Amino acid sequence: MTAPTIGELLARYRTRFAAGSPGHDEITTALRGDVLTLSAPSLEPSSLDAVDLDDLIAYSGWNVWDMLGSRATEGESGLIPRQEYETIAGVAQFAAYPDVFARITEAVGGADGVVELGATARREIGTKVNLLHAWCCCMPLLTGRGFTTGLGLASPADRGDALATALQFPRRLYRGLWGDEGPMFATGRGYRAPLLAGSGWLERFRDDVTWFDDDRERAATRRSFNAMTQLFAFLLHLDNRLGLADSGPYPQPDGTVLVVRDHFLHDPAYPWFEVSADLPHAVTQALFFRPPEGMRFTVNDLSTTFTDPGDYLPHLAGTAVYARDRWDTPVGDVRLLGEDELEPIATAARTRNAALYARYARMSRDELIMAGVQMYTLDFVLPFLRLAGLADEPTLRELGLRLPDRDALGPLAQASYPLLTDAGTAGELLPRVLIAGEGFVPVHGDDPVAAP
């Protein structure tokens, strides 16, 4: 049999399953159980059974391909070795996260406590307890397994019991995040994530919105604020999306469409964030659009808004903008930003971008890789550790999450480092795992989505 071309692998997952909602329907038909449904009884056992574990692995391979596979070049950067840090961090996450999830679960009193952690996303803005970070407690664990097996450092059967237990953690988070027993992922919900519906925030946004349909100067100020804080949050998080998160869409009674967007601008957890010490932890924008008839808004599992047709920003008609000064600022103290506060924050974001570039340019390749490994390995779970009271430095070191340099890596990640930093190795492994799905093989025998 001829090996599929890269074009065939990009067009359909494993050349069989389409992208989007049609692909979701196709691949769920091939699954044998109901692991994607977040029923309360299914969240009670400490671990998944063999069928549910292998079904979740199979679906996750398609989900990652749907989210990332067709945009694999996003991992390339002229300055930051993102492919290297992403793959090394994945190996570290595969090794560490089962114990991390167990500690959090114990600290919050069990399964119901984890559900309650996830429910934070339905009550608060300016929090990294969001759709993206729930996804990051599931998929990187599995992509990291794929990187580890792809390097020959483990077999698909290794740590199967730990994986079966660990994957109950994101299932419980998602139950809290959605607040119902429906599908686990946004891909199963029509790519809609209206997390704040019914929270009272939507009414506040409507009360606070500043409309600028015919005010070009005000429109330019608000659009510049969105652009500058987004660019800064992306670079601050080492060229990845951990600093950005959307929820929605929220269709409004007047025909507008609301998208709620968080940009995270400061966090004391990372030394290079000192450049933004005087900026809020997060700014949240309630973005009201007047779209043309027929424009469809979606939000995917990466908390990213897309529209069909594309280019929705010209239809932005009004915003309300808020600041959460620290990660632990009570949500009741989140404040509406006045017009006179927007331009200084946007200007600071623009000037700090230059300072960040200069800082990164002075760092060695190993220092940049380890900064990325630190960001990925810690930030995916830090919001939940903080709420569980486990984010003190001794605990982070004990859990293998404080990684100031290469020597702090665990044995698996240590072994992966020279393999993945060799020229081209990480870049070759990423598409095998993310596009071809080679890393998402079952723990127990038959692959439910293998070609018939």
Protein Blocks (a to p, Z undefined) as FASTA:
>chain_A
ZZddfklmmmpgghlacghjklmmmmmmmpmblmlpccfklmmpmbdcfklmmmmmmmmm
mmmmmmmmmmmmmmpcfkbcfklmmmmmmmmmmmmmmmmmmmmmmmnopjklmmmmmmmm
mmbghiabdfklmmmmmmmmmmmmmmmmmnopacfkgoklmmmmmmmmmmmmmmmmnopa
bdfblklnoopacfkgonlmmmmmmmmpccfklmmklmmmmmmmmmmmmmmmmmmnoopa
klgccedddddfkopacddddddfbdfkbmklmmmmmpcfbdcddddddddehiacdddf
kopacdddehkllmpgbdcddddfbfklcfklpccddfklmmmmmmmmmmmmmmmmmmmm
mpcfklmmmmmmmmmmmmmmmmmmmmnopabfklmmmnopacfbfklpcfklmmmmmmmm
pghklmmmmmmmmmnommmccfelpafkbcZZ
